[in-house]
Amino acid sequence: MKKLIYILFFAFFSISQLSASNYYEFSPKLKDAYKKAVSLRFAEARKLTREVKTEEPENVLVHYVENYIDFLKIYLDEDYEEFSRLEKNKSHRLEKLSSGNSDSPYHLYTQAEVRLQWAVARSKFEEYRTAAFEVRKAFQFLERNNKKFPNFVANKKSLGILHSLIGSIPPNYKWVATLAGMSGTIEQGRREIEEVVHYAEHNDFIFEEETIIMYALMVLHIGNAGEEAWQIIRSNSLDPNTNPLASFAQASVAMHTGKTDDAIKILSKAPKGNQFHQFHYLEYMMGLCKLYKQDPDAEYHLKNYVNNFNGWNYIKESYQLLAWQELINGNKSGYLSYMQKVLTKGKASIDPDKKALKAAKSGIIPHPELTKARLQFDGGYTFEALSTMENIDISSFDNDKDLLEYHYRKGRVLQSRFQYTEAIEEFNKTIEKGNNKTYYFICNAALQAGIVKEAQKEYTAARIYFNKCLSMDSDKYESSIHGKAKTGLNRIKNK
């Protein structure tokens, strides 16, 4: 019995000593390693972390930086074998991070961050169930840390994103987050992130760059405020000429706000070389931008992507984009050849690839000029898109769908050019002629007509269109389109 007590006492004493001696510190060398990691200079970052382990053996924060490098590599490469190999490091790193001083705000924070990173990595490979458990655990750690250290700014960065994501869940799925013990609103998350951004503007904050990127993308995708996101991503310390992630973030916001020429300039200056880990997705982005602009060079970049990227996302869509370029140029056989590759290459895990696969399976060849106008509009080239639309001979359409899509797309172009009266006319033609059909653009025509009427402060008409949208079935995007209609009704309910 005495021997057992001695062993237990010794074990407790040893653990207590370990916890007391291990610490969390962004020392100059570790801070440099982190910044190298965020800039995708992985080889340099790993060299520095090895040196930190030797020179600062009790600084457990090094394991957080090592995990961040692994996470970024997995996320960019989408290599499942690499994911399986590196995932084995997770438990060891969490053990090391949990051995540090529990009175440090980094104690719970780093454990939460590692879990969030692996949750995002798992989502790449459709391991959603395990990822959900990791998000839930991370959320709990961050909430506990926030109560213990309410002034720890880094904590608000992660909580802000999670609160916004939870707040953006459609009402009919809220029960999932509630059941998992998670809650939050978009407004709450935004306030938290803004607090972090404000802090970073006046203090030396290690997570400044990633916070700005997260904030801009949150405002863009969750807040649906493109121009504001553009101002955020441009008016800060981010340097797209030295950091590929900054290039990605700025170009992504530019593309989503119709600033394709700006996106091309940003991407053309993205840093490359042996010191940077390859970021193949930037080639996909450049290919898409060049296709929006109807630049023949689009083929070069899209082929670079599909031929050199060993992951599976955006592969099917890239082949569809290559097919569209052939179609627009009058090469039907080239179109069919690339669409055949849509059937066999890549994987249909994300919406763009699912849509490409569905189109390939249908065997329907889209109208070349409508496709061209669609790409020009998506790229923000509204004058060119309108010119393309006006030169289309509608008698060339051989089915009702093309005619309906013509009116819808012309309405969208006119809407973007603030020619609201003409836009409403086109949307009405889409709705009236498409009665009882379920093409998504008919439902979306009603939504966009409601948005136009809201912009004109004709709220009664806006309500009619929003409700019309909700009464329609859609062959795809129904929950998203209906969700936006419900949001529109909420915006104007007291007007």
N, C-alpha and C positions, 0 to 999 in steps of 0.2 A: 504493500500500500504506500509506504514511504517513497519507494522507488518511483511509483506512478506519479505521485505528487511532485517529486523532483523533476521528472521528465516534463510534466505539464507546465511547471513553473519555468523551467529552462526554455521551453518552446515559446511560452508567452513573452518571456523577457527578450528572447531573440527577435521575435516579430516586432515587439515594441521598439527595440533598438534599430531594426531595419527601417521601420516607418519613420523614426525620428531622424535617421541619417540621410535617407533618400529625399531629394528635393526637386522642385520644378523651377527652372530658370532659363529664360532666353538669353543665354550668355552671348557675347559678340559672335563667336564661331557658330553657335546653334542658330542664331538669328540669320546669319548669312546662309546657312544650309537651308533654312525655311524659305528665304527669298529666292534662292536658286531653284528650289523645288517648284515654287509658284510660277517661275519663269520657264519651267520644263527643262531645266538644265540638270537632269537627274544624275548624271555621272559625277558632276562636281558636288552636288548635294550629298550623294552617298559617301564620297570621299570625306567630306566634312563631318558627317555623322559618325563615321568610323573614328575619326580623330577625337571627337567629343567623348565617345565611349572610353577611349584610352585616357584622355586628359581629365575628364570629369565623370568618373565612373558612377557617381552617386546622383547625377543629374538625369532623372528618369524621363524628363521631357523629350529627350532624344528619341524615345520610342514613338512618341506622337508624330514627330517629323518623319521618321522612317515609314510609319503607316501612311502618312499623307502622300509620300512618294509612290508607294505601292498602289494606293487608291487611284491616283491620277494616271498611272501607267495602265492599270486595268481598264479604267474608264475610256481612255483614248484608244487602246488597242483592241478591246473586245475579244481577247484571246482567252477562251475558257480554260485551257490547260494551264495557262499562266495564272488565271484566277484561282484555280484549285490548288496550285502550288503555293501561291502567296497567302491564301486564306489561312494556311496552317500557322502563320505568324500571329494571327489575331489574338488567340488565347494568351500566348506568351507576353505580348505587348500589354494587354489589359492587366495581366498579373503584375507586370513591372510598374505600370502607371498607378495601380491601386496600392502599391507598396510605399508610395510617397507620403509626405506629411499631409494628413487629412485636414489640417488647418489652412491649407493653401486653396485658393479658389480654382486652381488648375487641377486639383485632385479629382473632383467629379466631372469637371468640364472636359478634360481630355478623354476620360472614359466614355463620355457621351459622344464626343466627336468621332472617336474611333468606330463606335457602333453606327453612327450616321453614315460615315464613309463606306462601311461595308454594306449597309442597307442600300445605298445608291448603287454600289458596285453589283450587288445581287440583282437589282432590278434590270441590269443590262442582260442578265441571263435568265430572266423570268422566274427567279426564286422569290416570288412576292410574299409568300407566307412567312418565311424566315426574315425577310427584310422588314415586314410589318412588326414582328416581335422586337427587332432591333431598334426600330424607330420608337416604339412604345417605351422600351427601356431607356433609350437616350432622352426622351421627353421627360421621363420621371427624374432622371439624374439632373437634367438642366433645371427643372422646377425646384428640386431640393436645393440645388446650388444657388439659385436665385434668391431663395428665402434666407439662406445662410450668408450670402455675399451679394446683397442687393445693388451694390455699386460696382460690381465686376462687369465691365462693359462688354467684354468678349462674349459673355453668356447671353447677352441681349441679342447679339448677332444671330446666334443659332436659334434662340427662342422666337425671335422675330420672324424668321423664315418659316418655322414650324407653325406658329400661330396663324400666319397668313395662308399657308397651305391648307390648314384645317378649316379656316374660315371660308376658303374658296370651294370646299366640297359641296356639291349640289344638295339641297335640303333633304331629298329622299335617300341620301346616303350618310347623313349626319350621324345616324345611330351607330355606325361603325366606329367612328372616332369616340363617341360618347361611351360606347361599350368598352373601348380600350382605355378609358380614363383620360382622354385628351380633349382639350377644348381650346378655342381661340377664335379671333375674328381677323379679317383683313385689316381693319382699322387699327386694332391692337398691334398686330405685327408690323405694320407700317410705322407706327409711332416708335416702336422699339428700334427698328433699323435706322430711322432718322436720327434717333438719339445717338446711336453708334457713329453714324456718318458725321454728325456735328462734333462729337468728341474727337474723331480722327482728324478733323480739320484744324484742331487746336492743340493736339497732343501727338507724341510719337507712338503710333499704334501699329503693332506688328501685323494685324489683320486688316489693314486699311484697304489694300487692293482687292482682296476677295470680298470684303463688305460692299464696296462700291459696285463690283460686278453683280453680286447677288441683289443689291438694291435696285439697280437699273433693270435687271431682268425680271424682278418681281413687279416693278411698276409697269413694265411692258406687258407681261403675260397675265398677271393676276389683276393688276389695276387697269389694264387696257388703255394706258395713257402713253402712246408712242412718242409724241413730241417731248413730253416731260422726261421720259426715259432717255431720249437722245441728248437732252441738255445735261442730264446727270452723268451719262457715260463720257461726255466730251469735256466737261468743266471740272477736272480733277487731276490727280497726279498720275493716272494711268498712262503708260507709254506703249502704244501698240507697235512701235518700231523696235522695242527691245524685249517685249513679252508676248509670245504667241497667244496666251490666254486673253490678254488685253485686246489683241487683234480680233480674236473670235468674238469677244463681247461687243466691241464697238461695231464690227461689221454686222453682227446679228441684229443689233438694234437698228442699224441703218437699213438693212434689208426689210425688216418688218415695218418700217415707216416710209417705204417707197423711195429711199435714198440710195438707189443702186450704184450710181456713179461714185458716191462717197464710199460705199462698201468695197467697190473695186479698188479704189485708191488705197484704202486701209489694208486690204488683203495683199495687194501687190508689194507692200512694204513690210509685210509680216516677216520677222526674223527667221532665217533658216541657217543651217549649217550643222556640223557634227556635234556641236556643243548642246544643241536642242534636240529633245525627243521629237520624233516625227508626229505631226498633227495632221493626219490625212484628211480629216473633215474640212480643213480650210480649202483643200482642192475642190471638194464637192461644192462648197459655198461659192467659190470663184466660178466654177462651171455653171452653176445656177444663175449667178449674176450676169454672166456673159450671155446666157440664153435669154434672160429677160431683155437684154439689150440687143438681141439678135446678132450677136457677134459670132462669126464662124469659129473663133478660138474656144468657144464653149466645149466643143468636142474634145479638144486636147486635155482640158482640166478634168472633165468627167471621166475620160478614159484613164487618166492618171489615178483617179480615185478608185475605180473598180479594179484596175490591174495591180494596184499596190497595197490596198487596204485588205487585211485578212479578216476583219470583222464581218458582221452580216447586216448591220443597219444601213439604210439608205442605198443599198446596192440595187435592189429592184427598182427603186424610184430613179436612180441614176440611169439605168438602162431605158426606163420609160422616157426620161428627158432626152437621151440620145435618139430615141425613136421619134420623138416629137420634132427634133431638129431636122431629121431626115424627111419627115412628113411635110414640114413647112417648106422645105427646099424641093418638094415635088418628087422625092424618092420613096415611092410606096414599098418597094422591095426592101430597102434599107430599114424602113419603119418596121416591117413585119419581122425582119431578122433580129432587130434589137428587142422587140416585144417577145420573141421566142425565148430570149435570154432572161427576161423578167420571170418566166415560168420556172427556170432552172437555177438561177443564181440568187445568192443571198437568202434572207429569211423574212417572212411576213410577221414581224413582232410589233412594229410601230405603224401608226396610221398611214404615213406616206407610202410605205412598202405594201401595206394591205390594199390600198387603193390601186397601186400599180398592178398588183397581182390580179385583182378583180377585173381591171380593164383588159389585161392580157387574156384572161380566161373567157371574157365576153366575146372576143373576136371582132368587136365593133371598131371600125377605124374612125376616129374623130375628124371633124371638118378642119382642114388645114388652116384656113383663115381665122376661124373661131379660136383655134388653139393658139395661133399667133397673137391674137388680141388679148387672150387670157394671160399669156406670159408677159406681154407688154404692160398690162394693167397691174399684175402682181409685182412687177418691178418698179412701179411708180411712173411709167412712161405713158401718162394718160392722154397726151396729145396724139402720140403715135397710135395708141390703142383706139382712140376715137376715129382717127383717119382710116385705120384698118377696118373697123366696123362699118364705116360709111361706104367703103368700097366693096363690101360683100354683096353679091347678088343673091337675095334670099330665095330666088327661084332655083338656085343650085342645091338647096337643101332637099334631101330625098327622104326625110322623116320628120315627124312632129317635134321630136326632142331637140333637134338642131335649131328649129325655129324658136322654140321656147327658150333655149339657152341663149340664142341671139338677143332676144328682147331683154333677158335678165342681165347679160354681160354689158349690153349697151347702157342699161339703167345704172349699173354699178360704175361704169366709166363716167357717165353724166353726173352721178351723185358725187364722185370724187372731185369733179370740176365745179361743184356747187351750182350746177344747172338743174335745180331741184324740180321745176315744173316738168321739164322733159324727162327727168329720171322717173318721176311718179307715173308718167304716161307709159313708159317702158315696163315698169314693175306691174302696173295694172294689166297690161297685155299678157305678161307672164302668168299672172294669177288667174285671169279670166279664161285664157286659152288652155291653161293647164289644169283646169278644174277636174278633180277626181284622179289626177296623176300624182305620183309620189316622188318625182325627181326632187332632190334636196334643194335645188335652186328655186323651185316654186315657193317652198316654205320660206326660204331665205329672202325671196323677193318681198314677201309680206313683212318680214322683220325689218328689212332695210327701208321699206316704205314708211314703217312706223318711226324709224330713227330719223328719216328726213322730215316727217311731220313734226316730230319732237323738236328738231333743230329750228323749224319754222314757227315754233310755239303754238302750233295747231293741235292742242292736246286731245281734243275729242277725236279727231281723225287718227291721231297716233294710237289711241286706245283701240280703235276699231281694227287697225292693221295688226297691232300686237296680239289682240285676241284672235284675229283671223289666222295668224301664224300658229297660235296654240291649238287651233282646231284642225290643223293640217297634219297628215302623216308625211314622213320623210324617209326615203330609202337609206339615208345615212346622215350622220351628225344630228339626229333628231333631238337628243337630250341637250346638246350644246346650243342648238338654235332656239329650242323652247326655253332653255334656261336664260338666254339673252332677252327673249321676249318678256319673261317674267320679271327680269331685272328692269327692263324698260317700263313696265307697268308700275313697278315700285317707285321708280324715279319720278313718275308724273302723277302719282295717286292723289296728291294734294294740290294739283294744278288745274 
